[in-house]
């Protein structure tokens, strides 16, 4: 366009550091240049469609994308710990069909691009500041979709979120969750990512995991453990297991023993999650007593365990409930 080089840097800063959502906001550019940019380019900023607030303070936002599709993000405030976490989506829908998850019943329509993931962080951060007077402290890629099937866009979004030329957040405060794709976990290691990794495990033997997570048939536990060992040896980043407790399915002492064996390969934290029932799924949540016994056995083996009580159930914002309802 015949403009001086520093204009490109200015525009880049407006987009990724100042999170401009239109060319009109770029006030250090001349009006003529802004008009020219509007003629040649478009900013596909995501738009807030609906916000719901749970009785426990959790906030679920539905966002409309430029092509009309909808996605959801969740703000999970824990003011007593000074933790304000956003759970972001990486795909419209999901292709993995995990039997306990509402999102898995939606078709995967497309991957989100890096800017659409970045926008969720920016808008929910504004929400956190307005509602709680505190910026986001953590980001988890645990919303709609499988992040490692949107690999390039997820890594590009992390780059913009963590770069000093972007939002400048520490990658140590970011966790990417996967249902378990062994070769992509190894690719994360080869790409020397700096963020933390969570495996949605939910069963500690292949027979049970096959029943609830079809992806396990191509990525069994032996392959996953090998890929996670590789990831840990190359990056030394934190690894956690997400484990939803289902009544009379994976919450017995025998299951805890098998789970403990999967913790011997590298340092790992287990997050035991209350199940959030969804329509038509054949599962019930495990009792508090069962969960506490299960967790105590693991702690007795020297394993770090956190029991996560569900947040946002009353607005379908809890784990496994994101399905653009309402």
Buried (B, 14 or more C-beta within 10 A) or exposed (E): EEBEEEBEEBBEBBBBBEBBBEBEEBEEBEEEBBEBBEEEEEBEBBEBBEBBBBEBBBBBBBBBBEEEBBBBBBBBBBEEEEBBBBBBBBBBBBBBBBBBBBBBBBEBBBBBBBBBBBBBBBBBBBBBEEBBEBEBBBBBBBBBBBBBBBBEBBBBBBBBBBEEEBBEBEBEBBBBBBBBBBEBBBBBBEEEBEBBBBBBBBBBBEEBBBEBBBBBEEBBBEBBBBBBBBBBEBBEBBBBBBBBBBBEBBBBEEBBEBBBEBBEEBEBBBBBBBBBBBEEBEBEBBEEEBBEBBBEBBEEBEBEBEBBEBBBBBBBBBBBBBBBEE
